[in-house]
């Protein structure tokens, strides 16, 4: 059984993990020009989970742009929706991203003490 202190600490760590790796996140659903409201994503080298109430079909292609907080590196990528949890968010996989951007993400995660595995 976990204590309330353990639960708070775990929640704080999760919030820090979500909020400390990016800023200025923008996505564009290819073929559309509407703005999509977003909340902080869960970032990995291979992709991210983006919390959004917007529903996307699996296989939808998105253009992603965000800036890493520590290095200020701006990441540009094309990504494909791998799964959608309606009302919760989408899991995306980067399908076109430069090796430099992958390396910058890996360094950002490592420097922040987060996991650097290649899972979404």
VENDAMO-V498400 format. One line per field, one symbol per residue. psi: psi as a letter, one per 20 degrees, with the letter a starting at -180 (. if undefined). A space follows every 50 residues. Layout:
psi = ???
//
This chain:
psi = pqrhggggggggggggghijirrlppqpopiqjqqopqrproqrhibrpp oqippqqpiqpqppprpqggijppppqqqpphqpopigaqpqpphoqqhg gggggggggghijrqjrkq.
//
